[in-house]
Amino acid sequence: MRSPFNTKASVGRLLGYLGLIPFVALAVLSFLLGPVHQAAIAFALLAYGATIASFLGAIHWGLAMPDPDGAKSQLAWGVVPSLLVWISLLLPVPFGLLIVAATLVACLLVDYKLYPNYGLHAWLGMRTILTLVATLCSVVPALAGLGLLAISTPIWSLAALCGLSHGA
């Protein structure tokens, strides 16, 4: 029987979507686990988002390096996400998460411009979905952390009933 994951493309898609698990899980946990754990969960989300943004920048180095006449601007862009998200790690977590979200969107916009030059336009649909989910998972906890998004009592009550908060 032939495996559905026998091509680089299908493995890449699987790994891309699996990469959303930490974004979604940490964003949800940031609301379920209560104030005692919020700081650690939010920082874990920030660190993961920073890692992914750095990876997205590094892809451009991988694309440009084999071409001896490759665009130096693409190499320069490759380090921009890493620098931006490094700064995000030095800020209060809600602001850092917003920088990560903005960096993820910026990476997608650059990819829309450059991926077709490398025959990678087929990846842009998946990249859009991944970016939208990761951005949402970064922005919602950031807004909650800034007090701009109310956390509903039923979520906290559910967490207490499940024994997921110290208030249980």
C-alpha positions in Angstrom: 0.0 0.0 0.0 1.3 3.4 -1.0 1.8 5.9 1.9 0.0 9.3 1.5 3.2 10.9 2.8 5.6 9.7 0.2 6.4 13.0 -1.3 8.2 16.0 0.1 5.2 18.1 -0.5 2.8 15.9 1.5 5.3 15.6 4.4 5.9 19.4 4.3 2.1 20.0 4.5 1.7 17.6 7.3 4.6 19.1 9.3 3.3 22.6 8.5 -0.1 21.9 10.0 1.4 20.0 12.9 3.4 23.1 13.6 0.1 24.8 14.5 -0.4 22.5 17.5 1.8 24.6 19.9 0.2 27.8 18.7 -3.4 26.6 19.3 -2.6 24.6 22.5 -0.7 27.4 24.2 -3.3 30.0 23.1 -6.2 27.9 24.5 -4.2 27.0 27.7 -3.5 30.7 28.3 -7.2 31.1 28.9 -7.9 27.8 30.7 -5.1 27.6 33.2 -5.8 30.7 35.2 -3.6 33.6 36.3 -1.0 31.5 38.1 0.1 29.8 34.9 -0.7 32.6 32.4 2.8 34.2 32.4 4.6 30.9 31.7 2.1 29.8 29.0 2.2 33.2 27.3 6.0 33.3 27.3 6.0 29.8 25.9 3.7 31.0 23.1 5.9 34.0 22.5 9.1 31.9 22.3 7.5 29.4 19.9 6.2 32.2 17.7 9.7 33.7 17.7 11.2 30.4 16.7 8.8 30.0 13.8 9.3 33.6 12.5 13.0 33.0 12.6 12.6 29.8 10.6 10.5 31.7 8.0 13.3 34.2 7.5 15.9 31.5 7.2 14.0 29.9 4.4 15.0 32.9 2.3 18.7 32.2 3.0 18.1 28.7 1.8 16.5 29.9 -1.4 19.1 32.6 -2.2 22.4 30.8 -1.3 22.5 28.3 -4.2 22.3 31.1 -6.7 25.8 32.9 -6.9 24.0 35.9 -8.3 21.2 35.7 -5.7 19.6 38.8 -4.4 21.6 40.3 -1.5 18.3 41.9 -0.4 16.8 38.4 0.1 19.7 37.5 2.3 19.2 40.7 4.3 15.4 40.0 4.6 16.3 36.5 5.9 17.6 38.0 9.1 15.0 40.7 9.6 12.4 38.3 11.2 15.0 37.0 13.6 15.9 40.5 14.7 12.3 41.6 15.1 11.3 38.6 17.2 14.5 38.8 19.3 13.3 42.3 20.3 9.9 40.8 21.0 11.5 38.5 23.6 12.8 41.6 25.5 9.4 43.3 25.8 6.5 42.5 28.0 4.9 39.4 26.7 1.7 41.0 25.3 3.7 43.5 23.2 6.1 40.7 22.2 3.2 38.6 20.9 1.9 41.5 18.8 5.4 41.9 17.3 5.5 38.1 16.5 2.0 38.4 14.9 3.1 41.4 12.8 6.3 39.6 11.8 4.4 36.5 10.7 2.2 38.6 8.5 5.2 40.5 7.1 6.9 37.1 6.3 3.7 36.0 4.4 3.6 39.2 2.4 7.3 38.8 1.4 6.7 35.2 0.6 3.8 36.2 -1.7 6.2 38.4 -3.6 9.2 36.0 -3.7 7.9 32.4 -3.7 6.6 32.5 -7.3 10.2 33.4 -8.4 11.2 30.0 -7.1 8.2 28.0 -8.3 6.8 27.8 -4.8 3.5 29.5 -5.4 1.7 26.3 -4.6 2.8 26.7 -1.0 1.2 30.1 -0.5 -2.3 28.7 0.2 -1.0 26.6 3.1 1.3 29.5 4.2 -1.8 31.8 4.4 -3.7 29.4 6.5 -0.8 28.7 8.8 -0.1 32.5 9.2 -3.7 33.3 9.9 -4.0 30.7 12.6 -0.6 31.5 14.2 -1.4 35.2 14.1 -4.8 34.8 15.7 -3.3 32.5 18.4 -0.7 35.3 19.1 -3.0 38.3 19.0 -5.9 37.0 21.1 -3.8 36.2 24.2 -1.9 39.5 23.7 -5.1 41.5 23.7 -6.3 39.6 26.8 -2.9 40.3 28.5 -3.3 44.0 27.7 -6.8 44.0 29.2 -8.4 44.7 25.8 -10.2 41.3 25.7 -12.3 40.2 28.6 -11.8 36.6 29.8 -15.2 35.0 30.4 -16.0 33.5 33.8 -17.4 30.3 32.3 -13.9 29.4 30.9 -12.4 29.9 34.3 -15.2 27.8 35.9 -14.6 25.0 33.5 -10.9 25.1 34.2 -11.6 24.9 38.0 -14.1 22.0 37.4 -11.4 20.1 35.5 -8.8 20.7 38.2 -6.7 22.8 35.8 -6.4 25.8 38.0 -5.2 26.3 41.6 -8.6 27.6 42.5 -10.0 24.1 42.2 
